């Protein structure tokens, strides 16, 4: 399974089989966590065979079952921490999908179990990601249209539309999809006067991604998640973020 195929196949799963993660799968995940922690300046930790985090009242409200493995998504406190958590966490979510696993981003419905993770004084936990062998593969949900979340048109490159399509399949808090992708052209720059660069720079197209407002929150984390999906769908070589 490719990462793009994983995007199309992935759905949030809250009920898992009472089955430990295979040793070779754990090794692949841990190796990738080391790489992503280094690249994203994070402190992601994989916790296995630990049932207490999803046995509290909130977890029952979230309808979790046999969620005995999870990722603690943590890093040093910073204004952009949530976006990096979303971006690099989704790398692991999609990798897990290619390994035959299922996942669910969890913002509130978990308990922090002392002794299961390590944090320094300047670090914090942003969320958890449940991970395991799902009882089902999850179900799809209604999504917005390309026009609702981007300025895609007949004049934007085909890869831009593919990027938006991939972003629309990304998980967001309560499926809120509060994001917008803007293909930056000379015309849009002239109309809005809000971008430093226009059209192309050094032969590369440019895209601006922004989060919307939500009373639910988590829009900064959602932005990181959807930006990674966009990169996979559009081809990271085709553009640069501004």
VENJO-V500589 format. One line per field, one symbol per residue. ss: DSSP state (h for helix, s for strand, l for the rest). psi: psi as a letter, one per 20 degrees, with the letter a starting at -180 (. if undefined). burial: # if it has 24 or more other C-alpha atoms within 12 Angstrom, else .. A space follows every 10 residues. Layout:
ss = ???
psi = ???
burial = ???
This chain:
ss = llhhhhhhhl lsllssllll llhhhhhhhh hhhhhhhhhh lsllssslll lhhhllhhhh hlllslllls ssssssllll hhhhhhhhhh hhhhhhhhll lsssssllll llllllllll llssssssss sslsllllll lllllhhhhs lllllllhhh hhhhhhhhll llhhhlllss sssllhhhhh hhllllllls sllsssssss slllllllhh hhhhhhhhhh hhhhlhhhss sl
psi = prhhhhghhp qppipqqmpq pqghgggggh ghggghhghj lrlppppqlo ihhkjaghhh hjkqpkmipr poorrqpqhj ghghggghhh ghghghgijj rrrppohhlr poopiirpqr hjqqphrroq paoqhrjrqq rprrrhhhjr kpaiiqqhhg ghggghhijq pqpkkhlmrp pooorhghgh hhljqhqqeq pkjprqpppq qaqphhajhg ghggghhggg ggghohiirq q.
burial = ..##.##### ######...# #...##..## .##..##..# ########## ####....#. .#.####### ######.... ########## ########## ########## ##....#... ...####### ####..#... .....#..## ##...##.## ########## ########## #####..#.. ......###. ....###### #......### ########## #####..### #.
